[in-house]
Amino acid sequence: MSSFADLRRALVAADPRLSRFNPLPRILFHDDFDEGVNGWCELIGNHDGNLDKVRPVISDMRPPQISNVSFFDIGTHGSVDGTYALKLATRARAHHMALAIKRLTYVKPGLVQFETYFTIKAEGWIGTLPERHKSFDGNVDPSVFDFGDFCIGNDVCDLEFGRRYHCALRYLNTDDDGNLVRKWMYKTSLQTSTRMVIEGAPHTTDYHVANPNDWAEVPGGEQNLCYNELPTKVNWHYLRYVFDTSAGRNVELQVNDKIMDLRSIPVPTYGKGYWGLEKLLNFCVDVRTHRPVRNFLFLDSVLVSVDW
């Protein structure tokens, strides 16, 4: 081997669990959900011990679950290379969101890369079908119109009372009328915090933004994902998302062979600092339904790496 970098690449390539990723120089964590939940948990809103004070938009995010990806027609599907995946499931209520978070702090500012293999599904119908499902043609399963959207994002703060921001990238599968959109979107307003509400900001209905319409299209963000006809056929997608905690911006998003440059996308930053968030580095994933149908996001595994 000519260098440490060559040796490292060879070691990563020799490990089947790692070789399907493309990590930056230091692997911060590798979560294989065959081994457990690995610190991903439900996001709960801030409160003073009285859970009735949790803001409505964040009071019922539902905890992530370890799932063997079972369905009524095929039995247990399993994950990419094992039995279990991490599952996020909404309630069967329009605009309900399920969000999982993993909380760290960071040692040095710089590039952070989040990689995963994921799949998305709406819950299949059994029995009497709603009218929209009666157009089944054997290829386009109407359940695809029942899947709303999913997001990847973060919550980063440099210093106590320093720069804080949330990046969020949303794959919008359908609009509120059930029409296919299939585009990546980015947020254009701040995520309303509990302190902002206490100080007089209005409650929100979309957790990520002040107004549900505060989303813009990622340049070149059109993308067709593999749905594969039935809600019980699972095909895994590769996703790689890079952001920069030094510059405070998104850098790049790759999903399968599509790569999107995110450097020019603005990231809303809080104008007023927050106490107790020194070197905050949180990772977030969520799924949101637009209809009274449960939506699911499954993650086979997650690998996060950094450039320091």
Buried (B, 14 or more C-beta within 10 A) or exposed (E): EEEEEEEBBEEBEEEEBBEBBBBBEBBBEBBBBBEEBBEBBBBBBEBEEEEEEBBEBBEBBBBBBBBBBEBEEEEEBBBBBBBBBBBBBBBEEBBBBBBBBBBBEBEEBBBBBBBBBBBBBBBBBEEEEEEEBEEEEEEEBBBBBBBBBBBBBBBBBBEEBBBBBBBBBBBBBBEEEBEBBBBBBBBBBBBBBBEBBEEEBEEBEBBBBBEEEBBEEBEEBEBEBEBBBBBBBBEBBBBBBBBBBEEBBBBBBBBEEBEBEBEEBEBBEBEEBBEEBBBBBBBBBBBBBBBBBBBBBBBBBBBBBBBE
